[in-house]
Amino acid sequence: MANTPATPDDPMVTGSEIARLAGVTRAAVSNWRRRYDDFPVPAGGSVNSPLFALADVQTWLSKQRKGQDVSEEVQLWQALRAAFGDDMLRGLAAVAEVLAAAEEPGPEKLPAECVRLARRLAEVGSAREVVEALAERFTDSVRRAGSDQVTSPRLVRALRHFAGDVAPDSTVFDPACGIGTLLLAVGPQRGPLRRGQESDPSSARLTQIRAELAGHSGVDIAAGDSLRDDKWPNLKADLVVCDPPVGDAEWGREELLLDSRWELGTPSRAEGELAWLQHAYAHTVPGGRVVMVMPASVAYRKAGRRIRAELVRRGVLTQVTALPAGSAASHALPVHLWHLRRPPTVGDAATSVRMIDLTANDPDADLEPALEQIADVPLIDLLDDTVDLTPGRHVEESHRDYATEYRTVRAELAEQVAKLAELLPELVSSEGPGVLDGSSVSVADLARAGLLEYADVEPVSTSEQLDTDFLQGFLRNASNTRRSTSASGTFRLDSRGARIPQMDITEQRRYGAAFRRLQEFEERSRRIAELSRQAAELARDGISSGTLQPRK
C-alpha cells in the first residue's frame, strides 16, 4: 500500500483513533470495515497499520449516525500527526514548550494551527492537563502498535507497589526515563530529588516540562546515552528505577570493556540488560535500592550466569518478582522486577532471595502475593550450575509437600513390586522341535486372507481363527526381530516378512495368555523403575531440605 503524505489540512487517522472519535472499541471499527462496503478505504500507511483520511471518516460516521463531533484534543492530535508524522515526540515536546513558555514560537517549531488548538485547550482546562492528555494518547498509541518505547500503566503500577515508600528527602534516578512516566510516578510529588537521563532529546525535554507543569520539585533531566555518555557520573541515589531497552546488542560493549561500573562482571553483547542493571547499581548509595524491569529470559540465559552468580554471592540481589502475563506494553510474555540493594556495611548483605511468582494472576488484580506465591531461597540453593533466578521454579519447589509425595510414591512402589512376580507366567521345558521349526505361515499371507489388519503399528486379528496376543507375541521373537532391525541397529517393526506358527485357536490362546502377561510384566517393570527414581529423588531432597527425616 502506498504511503500518502498528510498535511495539517488533510490529516489521516489510524483505526485506534477512529475508535476514539466514535467512542467505540477497535474491534468495532474492524467489524465496520468488514461489514460496510462504503467504509473509507485506506489512504496510506501499511497493510498492518492502515491510515484513513480524517475527512472521509468523519463523513462516513455522520452518515451512519455512529460519529460525534471531533473534540479539539483530537483535532490537535491529528494536526500534530500531520505535521510531525512518526516523530510525534518532537511535536509533543513542542506543545509542552509552548504551553510552559510565554513567548510565541516560530512556525518552524510548531504550526500555527497546533499552537491555536493547544492554547485554546489550556484555557478550558490547564497546560498540565493538555500535556498529560497528549502523553497518554502517545503511550496508548505506541503500546497498541507493539513497541517497547513506553512503560505500560500496568508496569508503572507494579513498580510503584514493589518499590514501596520513598522518603521525601531521598534521591530517585531513572537512567532510561523515556517521557518520564515511571520517574514521575514513584514516591510523593513533592520532596524527592529526581534525576533522569534519556537518549532521545525530545523525550528528555518533554519529561522536564511534564515535571514542571505537574509541580514536581527538584527534577533535572539530561539528554544522552546513559551507558556511553553518563551525564550523572557522581550521582548516588537512594532508589534507581528503570525500564531499560530490551534486546539491544549494540549497547557499547567494545567501548566500555574496562568501565568501572562492571562490578559484577563485564556483560556479553547479548546481555545488554545486565549492563543497564549494573549501571543502575553503580548509582546507588550504601543501602540504596534498584528496582528494574527485566525480560524473564535474563533469569536463566547461559551468557549471564556468571553475573547472576556474583549478584547472589555478594548478597546484592534481594528479590525477583515475576509479574502476570500482559503487564508489559508490547507483548504478553511475563516480565520480572529485579530488586537490588547495596549493603550499607560489609556484613549487611542479604542471606536469601525472596522469589515472588504472580504469573498466574490477572495483570489488573491486587499485586499483593499470597503466601503460596512466595519463597525465601537461601543463597547457597541458587548457586548451582545454572543460577536460574526464575521465581516460578523456586516457589513451586518451596511449597512441595514432600511427606505426602514420598508416602504416595512409596506405597505405589510397594504395590507394584508385590504384583510383579505374580505376572511372570509359569513356564516349563518343551520337548521336541520349537514351534517355529514346524509349520508356519507368513503375516503377509494372513493379511491377504483378511485375517488381520494394521492398527497403528502392530497388526491385530480380525478373525476368530487368529488370537491377537499370540500374533503380536511371536512377531517380537528373536528371528522376527532380526528381520525388523536395520544394518545400523535401528529397530522398526516390519511384519511383512515375519512368520508365525500354525496352531489351532485353543493353543493360540494358551500362548497368547503367556505373551499378554509378559507384556504387562514389562510395562510394570518400567513403572517400577520410574517410581524408584522418584522415591529416591524425593527422599534425598526431602532429607537434605529438612522437610523429611528418618523414622526413630
N, C-alpha and C positions, 0 to 999 in steps of 0.2 A: 504494500500500500504506500503510495507516495505521500511524503510529508508536505503539508501546505503551511507556509509561514503565516502566523497570526499577527494581527495588528490590534492596537487598543480599540480601534473602531469595529473590528470584526473578530472578537476573541473566540476561542474554542474551549470546550469543556470535556472532561472525562465522564465515564459512566458514574463514578462516585459523586462527582459534582452535580450531575443531573439528578441523582437521588436526593442530594441536599436541596436542590431547587424545588423538587416536587414533594419533599417531606416523606419519602418512602425509602425502602431498603435498596441496596444494589441489586439484590435478587429480583426485585420488582422491575427494575429497569431492564435487566437481562430478559425477563419474561416479555416485556413490551416489545423488545427488538425481535423476538421470535414470533409473537402473535400478530403484530400490526405491520402490514406491508408498507404503510406510508410513514413508518418511523424514519426519521432522518438518517441518511447513510453517512458513514464516517467521512469526515473531510480531511483527515490527517492522522498522524500517529502511526501505530503499527497494528498488526493482526491481533496481538495480545493486549495492546493498550490503545484502542482507537480513540480519536478525538472527534468531537461533533461541533458544528458551528452553533454558537450560543443562540443566535437569532432564529435559526431553524428549529432548535429545541424549544425555545420559548413559544414559537408559533404553534408547534405540534402540541405542547402541553395545554395551551389555551384552547385549541380546537377540541381536544379530548376532555377538556374540563378537569385535567389532572394537575395543572400547574398552579402557581401562586405568584404574586408579584416578587420579582427578584430583589432581595434586600441590597442595601448599599454595601454591606460587608461582602456579599457575593460579587457585586459589581467591582469592588476594589480588588478582590482576589483575581477575578478574570482580567482586569486591566493589568495587574502585576504579571500574570502569566503571559499575557500578550507582549508585554514589554521586556520581560527577563527570560522567558522560555524556561529551560531546565535550571537556570541559575536563580531559583526563587529565593534562596537565602540572601543573595545580594539585594533583591527587591525588598525583602522583609527588613533587612538591616537599614536600608534607605528610608523606609517608612518610619522605623523607630527613631532614626536620627532626626527626621523632620518633626515628629511629634515631641521630641525631647528638647529641641532647639527652637530659638525664636526666629532665626534668620531664614530667609527664603532660599530654598535650594535651586540650583541651576537645572535646566531641563535635561542636561546630560546625566544627571544623577537620578532624577525621578520625574517621569512625565507629569505634566500639569494636571491631567485628569486624576492620576493617583494621589497627588497632593490634595486636590479638592475633596475627593472622597474620604481620604484619611482624616482630614481636619474636620469634616462635617460629622463623621462618626465620633471623633473625640469630643465634639461639642455636645453631642447627645449623651455620651457616656463619659469616658475618660481616656486619656492617652494609654494608660496601662491596660485598660480593657480591650482596646483596639489591638495593641501589640500581642497580648496574650491570646486573643481570638485567632489572630493570624498564625501565631506559633502553634496553636492547637490544630488548626487546619493543615499546616505543614506536617506536623507529626502524624496526623491521621492519614494524609495522602501518601507519605513516604512509607508508613507501616503497611498500608494496603498494597503498595507496589512491591513489597517484599524486600525492603532494603534494611541494612543494619545502620543506617545513618543517624537514627534517633533511638533513644531509650524508651521502651514502651511504658505506658502508665502502670501496667502490672509489675514490671521490674522496678520501677521507681517506688511503688507501694511496698514491695518486698524488701528492698534495700533500706528504706526508711524504718521498716519494722525491725529488721535484724540489726541495724546499726544502733538502735536504742537511743537513749537520751544523749544529747550533745550539750555540753556546758556552754553558757553564754560567753565565757572568756576563752574559749578554745579556738583553734585554727583548723579549718576544713579545706581540703585541697582536692581538686579533680584535674588530673593531667591530660584528660581527653574529654573536655567538658561539652563539646558539641554546641548546642544552643542554650546550655545552662540548666536544662530541666532537672537533672539529678543534683547538681551542685546547689541549686537554689531551694531544693525540696528538703534537704537534710538539715535538721536542727531548727531552733527557733529563728524567726525572721530577723530579730534584732539581737545583736550581741556577737556571735562568732565572726571572726575574720574569715573571709572566703577568698581563696586564690584558685585560679584556673588557668589552663593553657589549652589552646585549640589550634590545629594546623590550618584550618580554613579561616581567613581573616574576617569574612562576613559573619560567620558564626560567632567568632570572638566578640565582634562589635555588638551583635545582637544580644549576646549574653550580658555584656556590660550594661547596655541600656535597659534590658529587662530588669536587671537587679536594681538599677537606679529608680526606675518607674515604680517598682514594687516596694520601695522603701527599705531595701536591704542595706545595711551599713557595712563598711569595710570590705567591699568587693573589688577585686582587681583581676582582670582577665588579660592574659598575654597571648599574642598570636605567634605560632611557630610549632615546629615538630618537636614534641617533648623528648623523644629518645635521642634525636640527633642534635637538637639545639635547645637544651633545657634553660628556660628563662627564669627558673627559680632554683638555682644551684644551691643556695644556702637555706632554703626553706625547710623547716621541720614542723610537721603538722601533727595535731592530736588525732585527727581522723582523715584518712585518704579514702575517697570513694571513686569508683571508676567503672565504666562500661567500655572496655578498650576495643580497638579494631580487632577483627577476628580473621584468622587465616591469611595474614599478611606476611609473606616470606621476605618481602623487601623492607624489613624494618630497620636495616642498617647494621647488621651483624659485623660485616667486614670492617666497617669504620670504627666499631666500638668494641673490638675484641679485648682490649686492655682496660675497659672502663671500670672504675672503682665501684659502680653500682651492682656489679655481679657478685655479691657476697656469697651467694649460694651456688654459683657455677655459671659459666657462660652458656646462654641458651643457644640451641641449634637454630638454623634458619627456619625450620618448621615449627619452632616453639616461640613465636613472637609474643604469645600471651604471657609466657613466663618472663620475658623481658619486661613487659609492662608491669607485671606483678612485682618484680624486683625494683623497678624504677619507683613504684609507689612506696614500697617498703623502705627504700633509701631516704624517703622524705618524711619519715616518722620520728617523733621524739621518743626517748625511753618511756615505755608504757603506752605509746601511740598505737593506733589500730589502722588496719586496712580492711575494707570490705569491697571485694572486687567481683564483678560478673565474669564467669569463665565458662567456655564450652565444656560440656560433660566429658568430651574425649581427652581433655588435658589431664583428667584424673588418672588415666591409665595408659596413655601413649608411651611407647618404649623410649622414644627420644628424650622424654622429660623425666625419666625415672631417677636419675642422679640428683637433679634439683629437688624433686619431691622428697627424696630420702633426706636431703640436707634440711629441708623445711621441717620435717618430722623430727629428725635427730636433734636439732637445736631447740626444739620446743617453741618454734615460731608460729606454726600453724595451730590454731585453736579450734576451728570449726569449719566443716564443709556442709553446706545446705543445698540439697537437690530440690529445685523448685518444680512446681507442676508443669507438665507439658502445656504449651500455649502461653507461657509467661513472656517469652521473647517476642520481639517485634516481627521478625521476618520468617519465622518457621515454627513448627510445633514440637521441635526437639527439646528435650529438657536441658536446662542450664543450671549451673551451680553458682552459689555465692561462696567464695573463699574468704575466711576470716583469719587475718594475721595480727599478731601483737608483738611489738618489740619488747623483750623483757626489760623491766625497769632496772634490775640488777642481775648480776651473773647467775645467781642461784634461784631466780624467779621465773624460770622458763616453764612452759606447760608440760605436764606429765601424761596427758592424754589428749585425744582429739575428739570433740563431740561431732558425731555424724547424725544428720537430720535428713530423713527421706520423705519428702512431700510429693513425690512424683505421681502418686495415685490420687491426689487431691484435685478438686476443682480449682483452676487458677484464680477464681474470684472469691473463693471461700476464705474462712479465717486462716491466718498464717501461723497460728499457734499450734505447734506439733503435739500430737498425742504421745503418751508415754511409750507406746509400742513403735513410734516412729523415731525414737532417739536411742543412740548407743554411744556411750563414752568408751572409746577404744584406747587401751594403753599404747604408748608409742612403740614398744617392742613388737606388738602384734601387727603393726603396719610396715615394719622394716623387713619385708621378705623380698623375694626375687623380683616382684613386680611393683611393689609400693603402690598398690591400687587404692586410690582415695575415693572411689565411688561409694557414696553413703549407703545405697541400697544393699550392697554386698555385706557390709558390716552390721547394718541394722538387722537384717534378716538372720545373720549368724548369731547376733547377740541375744535374740529373743527365741532361739530354738529351745524346745522342751526336750532336752537330751534324755531325761529319765523315761519319759513316755515313749519316745522314738526307740530307745535302746530296748526297753521292755517288749515293745511290739515286734521289733525285728528278731529278738532272741526267741520269742515264743513261736513265731512262724518258722524260724530256722529249725527249732527242735521238732516241730510238727513235720516239716518236710523231710528231715533226716529219718524220723521214725518210719515214714511211709516208703522211703527209698528202697530199702532191702526187700520189702514186700512186692515191689514191682518187677524185680528180676524174675523171668519165667524159670521154672524148674526144667532143666534140660538134661537129657541122658545121651549116652553114646549111641550112634546109629550104626547098625550092621549093614553090610552090603555097599553098593556104589552110592555116591552122592546123588541127590535128587536132580542136579543139573547134568549128571552123566547119563541119565536116562532120556526118555522122550521129552522134547521141549518144543516151544512154539515162539515165534518172534512177535514182538509187540506190534510191529508193522502189520503182520497178518491179522492180529486181533483187531487192530484199528480198521483194516479193510473189511473185516467181517461185521463191523458195527458193534463190537462187544465192549468198546471203551471210547472215551472222549477225553480231550485235554481241558482240564480246568486249571487256570493259571499256568503253572509249570508242569506239575505231575499229572499223569493220566489217572482217570477214575473209571470204575466199571459202570456200564450201562445195562448189564445183563445179570440175571440170576445165575448164570453159568460161571461168573467170574467174581471173586472176592477182592475188593479194593485194597485192603490191608495186605493180603497175600501178594497182589500185583506190585504194590509200591515197596514192600519189604524186599522182594527178590530183585527189583530194579536197583537197589542200593547194595547188592552183594559185591564182592571184590571184582569178579570178572566184568560185570556190567559197569562198575565204577571206572575201571580202567578204560573202557570204551568211551567214557564221558570226560576223560582227563586229557587235556591238550599236551603237546610236547613241552610247553613252558610250565606245566604243573597246575594250570588253572582248571578247576572243576566246573563243568557246566552240564547239567543233566540233559542228556540226549538219548532218548529211549528208542529211537528208530531202529538201531541195530541190536537192541537188547533182546535177550531170550529169557523165558520163564518156564518152569517145569509144567508138564501136563499132568494134572491131578483132577480127581472129581471134586465137587464143590464142598463135600464134607471135610476132606483133607485140606483143601484150600483154607477153610475157616479155622482149622486147628492151627495151621501155620500162621494165618493172619492174626489170630489172637496173640500169639507169641510176639510177632513183629509189632503189634499195637502196644503191648506192654513195654517193649524195648524203647519204642518211640517216646512214651511217657516217661520212662526212666531217664532218657537223655535230657528231656525238657526239664524234669525236676532237678537233675544234676546241675544244669545251667543256672536254675533259680537258686539252688543252694550255694553255688559259687558266688553269685551276686549278693545274696543275703550275708554270706560270710564276710565279704569285703565291707558291706555296710556296717555290720556289727562291730568289726574290728576298728573301723574308722570312727564310729560313734563312741565306742568305749575309750579309745585313745584321746580323742578331742575332749570328751566329757571329763575324763580324769585330769587331763592337763589344764583345763579351764576352771577346774574346781567345782563343776556342777554335778559330777558323779564321784563316788568313792567306793573302794572295795567293801563288801559286807564284813562286819566284825564277827 
